[in-house]
Amino acid sequence: MATRSRCLDVAVTRHSPRCQRPDCHLSADARDGGDLASIRDAARGIGHVNGSALIVVALAVVLVGGYAVGGVLNARRLRALVTALREALAGPAGPPTVQRLGRSIVRLTAERPVRGTGSTVATVRMAPRDAVLLWVLSTLRGRGDLLDMKADLDRVPAGAGLVANPRHRTGRAALQAAVMAGGSRRDLPGCDLAMVTYDAAGAAAMERVAAIAGETGDVVVLELRGAQPRLTLLISLRRAPQSLVALRTALQGVVDATLTKPA
C-alpha cells in the first residue's frame, strides 16, 4: 500500500496544474534563454521607437531653430536694405515712405527720386530664410532677395525694349514673352544679358540702357514701356545693402539715356 501511495503522489505531481506551461518540459536554462530573447526583442523595439523619436525631435529643432534664426537674419538684412533704399530714392519731397506688407516684404514709395521720373514704387522681397525647406528650394532655383521697382516717366522714352538675364528664371520668362510679342532678341557680348527691341529707332537707346545695366550688375529685368511711359527694374539683391546707394546714379543714367532722343 505504501508503494501504491507513493506512485499516486508521483502521478499527481506530474499532472499538477502548475506544470501545464508550454515550456514546462524545458530545462531551467532553456527557459531563461527564451526570456532573454524576449527581453532582447523588446529592447530592439524600444530602440527603434527611440530612434524615430530622435529623428522627429531633431527635425523639429531644425525647423524651429531655422524659423527663429532665419527670421532674425531677414529682419536685420531688411532693415539695412530699407536704409540704403531710403537714401538712394530720396527726392525733392524727401525720403520715400515705407510700408511693411509682411515679415519679409517692404514697399517704398517716392516722388520724383531722379530727374525725369514721377511716382516710383520699390518693393523688397526677402528670401524665406525663416522657412528652411522653402529657403533651400528657392536657393536651388536661384531665387534670393529681390528689388522690384516701377517708376513712371515724364514723357515717352526714345525706345521701348527689354534687357534681361537669361540665366535667371524670371529674366528668361520675360525675354520669351517679349519675343512672342514681336520683339527681336540679341545676346549682349561681355555680360550675362540679352536685349529685346521692337523697332530700329529705339535700338540705340536700348544699347545705352544695356551698357548701364551691365555695369550695375545683378539686373534680372529692365523694361521700358512707351504706351504708358514706365521703367520696370528687377534686381537680385545678392550684394551688400550699401551697394544700393549707387542705384540712384544708375537709375538717373537709364532715364537720361531713354528720354534723350538718340543723335
C-alpha positions in Angstrom: 0.0 0.0 0.0 2.8 2.4 0.8 4.3 1.8 -2.6 1.0 2.4 -4.4 0.5 5.7 -2.4 3.9 7.0 -3.5 3.1 6.2 -7.1 -0.1 8.1 -6.9 1.7 11.0 -5.4 4.2 11.0 -8.3 1.4 10.8 -10.8 -0.4 13.7 -9.2 2.8 15.7 -9.1 3.5 15.0 -12.8 0.0 16.1 -13.8 -0.3 19.0 -11.4 -1.8 22.3 -12.9 1.5 24.0 -12.1 3.2 22.0 -14.8 0.7 23.0 -17.6 3.0 25.7 -19.0 4.1 25.1 -22.6 7.8 25.3 -21.6 7.3 23.0 -18.5 9.2 20.2 -20.3 12.2 22.6 -20.9 15.0 22.9 -18.5 15.6 26.0 -16.4 18.4 27.1 -18.7 16.3 26.8 -21.8 13.5 28.8 -20.2 16.0 31.5 -19.1 17.3 31.7 -22.7 13.8 32.3 -24.0 13.2 35.0 -21.5 16.5 36.7 -22.6 15.4 36.5 -26.2 12.1 38.2 -25.4 13.9 40.9 -23.5 16.3 41.5 -26.5 13.3 41.7 -28.9 11.6 44.2 -26.6 14.8 46.2 -26.3 15.1 46.3 -30.1 11.5 47.6 -30.4 12.2 50.3 -27.8 15.4 51.3 -29.6 13.5 51.6 -32.9 10.9 53.8 -31.2 13.6 55.9 -29.6 15.4 56.3 -32.9 12.2 57.5 -34.6 11.5 59.9 -31.8 15.0 61.3 -32.0 14.6 61.9 -35.7 11.3 63.7 -35.1 12.8 65.8 -32.3 15.9 66.7 -34.4 13.7 67.8 -37.4 11.5 69.9 -35.0 14.7 71.5 -33.6 15.9 72.3 -37.1 12.6 73.8 -38.2 12.0 75.8 -35.1 15.6 76.9 -34.9 15.7 77.8 -38.6 12.5 79.9 -38.1 14.0 81.8 -35.3 17.5 82.3 -36.7 16.2 83.0 -40.3 13.7 85.5 -39.0 16.4 87.4 -37.2 18.7 87.4 -40.2 15.9 88.5 -42.6 14.9 91.3 -40.2 18.4 92.6 -39.9 19.2 92.5 -43.6 15.8 94.0 -44.4 16.5 97.0 -42.2 19.8 97.6 -43.9 18.3 97.4 -47.3 15.5 99.8 -46.4 18.0 102.3 -45.0 20.1 102.1 -48.2 17.0 102.5 -50.4 15.7 105.5 -48.5 19.0 107.2 -49.2 19.0 106.2 -52.8 15.4 107.2 -53.6 15.2 110.4 -51.6 13.8 113.2 -53.9 12.9 116.8 -53.6 9.9 115.9 -51.5 12.1 114.0 -49.0 12.8 110.3 -48.4 10.3 107.7 -49.5 7.6 106.4 -47.3 7.9 102.9 -46.0 5.1 100.4 -45.8 5.6 96.9 -44.3 3.5 94.3 -46.1 4.6 91.2 -44.2 7.6 89.7 -42.3 9.7 89.7 -45.5 8.2 92.3 -47.8 8.5 96.1 -47.6 7.3 98.7 -50.1 8.8 102.2 -50.5 7.0 105.0 -52.4 9.0 108.0 -53.6 8.0 111.1 -55.7 10.5 112.1 -58.4 13.5 110.4 -56.9 15.6 111.3 -60.0 15.1 113.8 -62.8 12.6 112.6 -65.4 10.6 110.3 -63.2 7.3 110.6 -61.4 5.8 108.3 -58.8 8.2 105.4 -58.0 7.4 102.3 -56.1 10.1 99.9 -54.9 9.3 96.6 -53.3 11.8 94.5 -51.5 11.1 90.8 -51.3 13.3 88.7 -49.0 14.1 85.0 -49.4 12.2 82.8 -47.0 15.1 82.2 -44.6 12.7 81.6 -41.7 11.3 78.5 -43.6 14.3 76.2 -44.0 12.8 74.0 -46.7 11.4 76.8 -48.7 14.7 78.7 -48.4 16.6 75.7 -49.7 14.3 75.3 -52.7 14.5 79.0 -53.6 18.3 78.9 -53.3 18.4 75.9 -55.6 16.2 77.7 -58.1 18.4 80.8 -58.0 15.9 83.0 -56.3 17.0 85.2 -53.4 16.3 88.7 -52.2 14.8 90.8 -54.9 14.1 94.5 -55.6 11.1 95.2 -57.8 10.9 98.9 -58.9 8.4 100.6 -61.1 8.9 104.3 -62.0 6.6 106.5 -64.1 8.3 108.5 -66.7 7.6 112.2 -67.6 7.4 111.5 -71.3 7.6 108.7 -73.8 11.0 107.2 -74.0 13.1 107.2 -77.1 12.7 103.5 -77.4 10.8 100.7 -75.8 12.5 97.4 -75.1 13.8 94.9 -72.6 17.2 93.9 -71.1 17.2 90.7 -69.0 19.4 88.0 -67.6 18.5 84.7 -69.4 20.2 82.7 -66.7 17.6 83.8 -64.2 14.2 82.1 -64.4 12.3 85.4 -64.3 14.6 87.0 -66.8 14.3 84.1 -69.2 10.5 84.2 -69.0 10.5 88.0 -69.7 12.7 87.5 -72.8 10.4 84.8 -74.1 7.3 86.9 -73.6 8.9 89.9 -75.3 10.0 87.9 -78.3 6.5 86.4 -78.6 5.1 90.0 -78.5 7.1 90.7 -81.7 10.5 91.8 -80.4 13.9 91.0 -81.7 16.3 89.4 -79.3 20.1 89.9 -79.3 22.6 88.5 -76.7 25.0 91.1 -75.5 28.7 90.3 -75.5 30.8 90.5 -72.4 27.9 90.1 -69.9 25.1 87.7 -68.9 22.4 89.9 -70.5 20.2 89.8 -73.6 18.3 92.6 -75.2 14.9 92.7 -77.0 13.9 95.7 -79.1 10.8 96.4 -81.1 12.0 98.9 -83.7 15.2 100.3 -85.1 14.5 103.8 -83.7 14.8 102.6 -80.1 17.7 100.2 -80.6 20.3 102.9 -79.9 18.6 104.0 -76.7 18.4 100.4 -75.5 22.1 99.9 -76.3 22.9 102.6 -73.8 20.5 101.1 -71.3 22.0 97.7 -71.7 25.5 99.2 -71.1 24.3 100.8 -67.8 22.6 97.6 -66.8 25.8 95.6 -67.4 27.8 98.0 -65.2 25.2 98.0 -62.5 25.3 94.2 -62.2 22.7 91.8 -60.8 20.0 93.1 -63.1 17.3 90.5 -63.7 14.9 92.5 -65.9 14.9 96.1 -67.1 12.0 97.1 -69.2 10.9 100.3 -70.9 7.4 100.8 -72.0 6.3 103.5 -74.4 2.5 103.3 -74.5 2.3 104.1 -70.8 5.8 105.5 -70.1 7.2 103.4 -67.3 10.5 101.9 -66.3 10.4 98.5 -64.6 13.6 97.2 -62.9 14.1 93.9 -61.1 17.4 93.4 -59.3 18.8 90.5 -57.4 20.0 91.7 -54.0 23.0 89.5 -53.6 25.4 92.2 -52.7 25.8 94.2 -49.5 23.0 96.7 -48.8 25.4 99.6 -49.1 25.7 98.9 -52.8 22.1 100.1 -53.4 23.3 103.7 -52.7 24.8 103.6 -56.3 21.3 102.7 -57.6 20.4 106.3 -57.8 23.2 107.1 -60.3 22.3 104.0 -62.4 18.6 105.0 -62.4 19.4 108.5 -63.5 21.6 107.2 -66.3 18.9 104.9 -67.6 16.3 107.7 -67.6 18.6 110.1 -69.3 19.5 107.5 -71.9 15.9 106.8 -72.8 14.3 110.2 -72.5 17.0 111.8 -74.7 16.5 111.3 -78.4 19.4 109.5 -79.9 21.6 111.6 -82.2 
